[in-house]
Every structure is written in C-alpha cells, then in structure tokens.
Amino acid sequence: MENLITFEEYNALKVKIINVTLTANVATGDSISVNEIPNNAVFVTGFLYNYIKQEKMNIYDYWDLQVSQPNKCIIRKIKNYGFTSYATILVLYKN
C-alpha cells in the first residue's frame, strides 16, 4: 500500500476520503449514494460507525454499505435505528 501512495512525480495513486452522515430521518429501505467518488477510481472501500456505546448495538445490523467497482458506493438503511451514524469511504484513484 505504501508504494501505491507516494509522490505525484512517481504517478502514484491519489487518496480521497469521503465522510457521510447517516441521519436518523432516512426511511428504512432507502439508500444514500456516495457521488463524490472519482470516475478513475481503482479501489473503493468503506466502513460504518457511530458513537453509541451500547453492547448489543451493531451498526451493520441497521445500515448496509455496498461497494461495486470501480466507482459506485451505496449505503442502504436496513431497519430503523433512531440515531445519527457515519460512514467513511476510502478511494484510491489515478491522476
């Protein structure tokens, strides 16, 4: 990974980090599209998180982050959650 992300003169991949707020008012079954992914993306990944510290609450039971290569990412609400959550998307892309 370190060799991919170096200096521009070496034609390395660039990194873009996209933060998405998943508000509680999104209807169950609705999706949020992440539109900021560059068309020349070569790798996309992401993760979900929140700041609620309850033992039995798993954010992945309420939201589904779906990545389809090369540059699509959709976050779908599976069931009602009631709290604001967050997603961070990591994109590696060419110049």
N, C-alpha and C positions, 0 to 999 in steps of 0.2 A: 504494500500500500504506500509506503514512504516513497518508493521510486516513481509511483504514478503521480504523486502530488509534490512537485518540486518547483523549480523556477520556470517562468514563461519561455525563456530562451531555449529550453530543452523540449518544447512542445508538450509539456505535461498536461494532464487533465486539470481542469479547474473544479473548485468545490463550491457548491451553493447549499446553504442551509435554509430551509423554509419552516417557519413556525406557524402552526394553525391552531386557532382557538375553537374548541368544540363546545358551543354553548348549549345550555340545557333546553332551550326552546326549539331545537331541531326535532322534527317529528320522527317517531320510530319508523324505520324503513327508508327514510330519506338519506341522501348522500351529499357529501361535500366534495367537490372536485378541486384538486390542487392544480391550478392553472399556471403557476409560476415556473414549472419545470421546462428548461430549455429544450428545443427540438433536437439538439445534437447531444442529448444525454446518452451516456453509455452504461450508467449504473444508477439505480434508484432504490433506496431502502428507507424505512422509517420506523418509528415506534410511538406508542401512546403512553401517556402518563397523566397523573393527577396528584393533588396534594392532600387527599383524604387518607388518613392513616387508620383505616378500619381493616382488621384482619381478614374478614370474609369478602371483601370487595375487590374484584379483579376487573380492571378497566377493559380487558379484552372480552369480558362477558357482555359488555354494553356497546362497544364500538368495534368495527372491523376495518382494518387498514389493508387495502388491496392495491398492490403494485402490479401493473402489466407493462412489460418492457416495450419500447425503450423509454417512453416518457409520459406514462399515464399513472396517476395515483388517485384513488377514490377512498374516502373514509365514510363508511355507512353505519348509521345508528341501528343497532340490533334490538335493543329494548330500552325502556325509559330509565334514566339514570338520576336526573334531578340535580346534578352538579356540573359545573363547567370543567371540562377536561382539555387536554392539549395533545398535539401531535407535532413531532419534529421529523422532517423529511430531509434526508441527505442525498444530494445529487452530485455525481461526477460527470462532467461533460467536456467535450472537445472545444477548442478555440473556434 
